[in-house]
Amino acid sequence: MGLTQWMVDWLVTDKVAHLAERIAGRSRLATYQRVCERLMTLDAHEARGYIRARAAAVVTQEADKLIAQEGSGVQRLRSKLINAAMDSLVTAILQQMEQARRARPAARRLAA
């Protein structure tokens, strides 16, 4: 791989990461509102899948809005953007869930 191709790959990856973070940020509140009631009852693996399922429509909609704003040049990156945004969003919501779990006081057991 030549230097030129390496630079193109690096710039595209950087652009995908930047745009995916924007999509994830725009999708975070709507997704959290969709999943927050149920998250505390799920383990980490179940929560990851549940978030992905509930976030799919939100992330796709936000990706399409961003593509419309950025222009047709970004359209070819759509699937990469959605995948990267979904990964970022799931990670952020799982971290938020873990912080909420830690903040909740632990139930104490009474001595018999």
SULCORFEN-V693332 format. One record per backbone hydrogen bond with DSSP energy under -0.5 kcal/mol. NH is the residue of the N-H (numbers start at 1). CO is the residue of the C=O. E is the energy in kcal/mol with one decimal. If there is no record, write none. Layout:
# SULCORFEN-V693332
nh = [NH;NH]
co = [CO;CO]
e = [E;E]
This chain:
# SULCORFEN-V693332
nh = [6;7;8;9;10;11;12;13;14;15;16;17;18;19;20;21;22;23;24;25;26;27;28;29;31;32;33;34;35;36;38;39;40;41;42;47;48;49;50;51;52;53;54;55;56;59;60;61;62;63;64;65;66;67;68;69;70;71;74;75;76;77;78;81;82;83;84;85;86;87;88;89;90;91;92;93;94;95;96;97;98;99;100;101;102;103;104]
co = [2;3;4;5;6;7;8;9;10;11;12;13;14;15;16;17;18;19;20;21;22;23;24;25;27;28;29;30;31;32;35;35;36;38;39;43;44;45;46;47;48;49;50;51;52;55;56;57;58;59;60;61;62;63;64;65;66;67;71;72;72;74;75;77;78;79;80;81;82;83;84;85;86;87;88;89;90;91;92;93;94;95;96;97;98;99;100]
e = [-2.3;-2.4;-2.2;-2.7;-2.4;-2.6;-2.4;-2.4;-2.4;-2.3;-2.8;-2.5;-2.3;-2.8;-2.8;-2.0;-1.6;-2.3;-2.8;-2.4;-2.1;-1.6;-1.2;-0.5;-2.2;-2.9;-2.5;-1.2;-1.5;-2.5;-0.9;-1.8;-0.6;-1.7;-1.6;-2.9;-2.2;-1.8;-2.6;-2.9;-2.2;-2.4;-2.5;-2.1;-1.1;-3.0;-2.3;-2.3;-2.6;-2.6;-2.3;-2.0;-2.4;-2.6;-2.1;-1.8;-2.8;-2.0;-1.4;-0.8;-0.5;-1.9;-1.7;-2.9;-2.6;-2.3;-2.6;-2.7;-2.4;-2.2;-2.2;-2.8;-2.7;-2.1;-2.3;-2.5;-2.5;-2.1;-2.2;-2.5;-2.3;-2.2;-2.0;-2.2;-2.2;-1.9;-1.4]
